[in-house]
Each structure stands twice: as structure tokens, then as C-alpha cells.
Amino acid sequence: MGARAPRIRRGACVIAMDEASLRASAPGAPPPATLPAAAPRPPTLARRVLRRLGNLGLLAVVLVIWQTISMRVLDDTTRTLLPPPTAIFRAAWELISSGELLRHLRDSLKREVVAFLWASMSIPLGIAMGWWKAVNDQVDPLVEMLRPVPPLAWIPLSILWFGIGDTQNQFIIFLGIFFPILINTITGVKGIEPNLIRAARCLGASEWEILRRVVWKAALPQIVTGIRIGLGVGWMALVAAELVGANSGLGFLINDARTVLRTDYVIVGMATIGLVGLLIDWCIRVMMRRMLPWSRSMGG
């Protein structure tokens, strides 16, 4: 018979260990060999697609309820005001195949991009206001007086200044984008950890180097948040401006369809606005997640 394993008594408990366990617990003994953990298998394309489609369950339910109410509950006259989703899809295909929807979408996106380029001047202005108190003391009263005024309140005056056209629309969008970016930039600069600034100065960094290598990078996540908010507000202001002061664009498409009682075209225009706004925000998040992998705010 083999050797009996030694026992260690502690009170009422008896712990039995065999010789292999004793050797493994001896000082300086090599750790027991373990099998490598199997690497998790990446999800297949089909699983990723199904996972994404699973998030659209509520939307599918809403569409089914909408279709049922429009076809079973509403009469022909009321159905004109709330057409079913099938009629919306047919109208969308008509607008896409004729090129009219893409033309209006192109004009709206062009106005948004031009206005955003002009509104980007709020970034250096916000850095200056957050970094130098003298600049903030001079500019802040003017900003806080103009910021509460909604962009839509500027539409009558902008039509008198610029007439009906791209310039008037771009001015309204500019107002919607400018202030969110400015306020978030100021907040980002003022919220920088003071020890980062002290460390840079102790290492001999100049004022310009601190602004370029410390302030800019530390405030960039907050600036990106301002850009996301600003583009969303500007996109909403764009549609409102095009309703009354444009001869093309998604807002013009909606207003023009309203005059001829094409509510299906109106809903297609509204759905396009929502989908494009979602796509713009998604592109910004993906781009910034790759550019700022160190930022926790970009992880969502």
C-alpha cells in the first residue's frame, strides 16, 4: 500500500494533503502547469447583424401598431393625414428614384457644413476665454446676452439682411452651432487639472506649448461634446430656417408637400432629418473614439 497522506489537525477540522500538494506548496517550488485559457471566439457577421436587429424590436412594434391603426381604425379621409408605413415607404422610393430627395438632402448638408466651418471660430475664442480672464471679462457679457436668443428669432431679421437663400439659412445654422461649441470649450479649458499646468511650467514649457500640448488635448473631449450638441441644434435650426426662407432643402420639401396635402412626403422628409442627424452623431462618435482612445467620455 502507498504511503498515507499526512494530516494536519486544526480544532475539529482535518485537512488531508497528498505528496504532490506538499511539493507544490514548498518554498521555491515551480507553479503547477496550467492549460492556457481558450481565447474567446469573435462574433460572426450573422451574430453581429442579429444583435443590431434586436435593438430595433420596439421600432418594429411601433410600425406594426401604426399600420394596424391606419388601415383598420382610420377612414379614407383621416388616413390621408396619417398614411400607413407602407405608403410612407412607397413615397420614399418615389422621391429617391426621382432624385428629388437626394437633391434636397445635398443642399441641406451643404448649408450645415458651411455653417459649421464658420462656427468653428468659437473653438479658439472659447480657449482664449477659458485661459485668459481679461478676455473672458470682456466677451462673456456679450455672449450671455446673445446666447438666450433662439436662432428662430433671428429669421425675420436675417431675411431682411440676406434675403431668401443659402446665406440666410447658413446664418441661422451658424447661430445654432456657435454657442454650444463655445460654452463647452470654455468649460473644458476651465476644468483642466491645475497640476497638469504646474507640471508643464516646472518642466520649462512656454505659454504657447502649454496651450498646444496640454490645454488643447485636455479640453478636446469637452470640445467634441460641444460639436455634437452644436451640430444637432444647427440641424434642427436648418430645417426651421428652410421652412420659411429657402427654395430647396429638406425643410422646403416638407413645407412644399404640406401645401399639396402630401403627408407621406412630409413624413419622409421628417424621417430623413432624423436618420441623417443620427448618422452625423454616430460618425462623430466613431471618429473621436479612434482619435481619443484615452478619453472615458468617448467610450459610449
Phi, psi and omega in degrees: 000148182286170180293139180283137180292136180295153179239144178241117181263130174227099182066235181268356185265141178237121183250120180255131179229137178273178185294326179295322178293322179296318178295324181291330181271357180290149179297138177080002180284141179293148180293147179297144181291134179238148178284139179295141180291139180292132180291137179296137180283132179295145181295141179288168180298321180296320179294320179296319179295316179296324178295320178293318180294333178295334178285350181261016182298315180296320178299319179297320179296317179298318180295321179295315179297318179300313180298318182294314181295317183293325184269330186256333186258314185280149174273181185297322182290314180290330179296337176294327179279333178226079181291155180289164179302327178298321177291327178295317180295322177295319179294321178297319178295322177298315181291324180288314182294327178280347181084358183291318181295317181294324179294314179293321178296319179299316180295320180293316179295323178299317178295321180296317182294315180297317180295322179295321179298320176291321181288346180295344176295346178291339181291305177297327177295318179294322177296317179295319180291325179282338185263319182250121183294325181297318178295317180296320181296329182276320188269330186301317179300320179293318180296315182290342175278325183272332186298320181292344181286119182293149179303327181295334179290342179274353186299311179301317181291322180293328176293321177293324181285311190248353185076189179265121181163195185296319184298318179295317179295318181295328177294318179295317178295320178305317180294326180288330182271325192299308190289320175300319178294318182297312183295319179291326177294315178299316179298319179296320180290316181289339181267010180290141178299122182300331180296331177295319179293316180297318180297319179295321179290323178295331178275003175089018180287140177282173181298317180295320179294323177296316179296321185280320189258341181246302186295312183299312183290324181288327182270353186299318177301321178291325177296319178297321176300319177296323178294317179299314180293317182297317179295325177293315178295319179296324179294322176291318179294326178301312182297319179296320179293323181288340178296329186238346188222043180207158175245014175198172181107168183294323177296318176297320178300316180296314182293321179293321178292329178296323183293335179253012175061040173261078182294336176294321175293323179298314181292324176298317177297318178295317179296323178296319178300314180295317181293319179292320176299319176297319181294320179298314180295321179295319179296320179295317181294319179294316181295316182286332177295329178278327180281331183235064181293342182277349186271126178290330181291341180266005183281342182269000000 
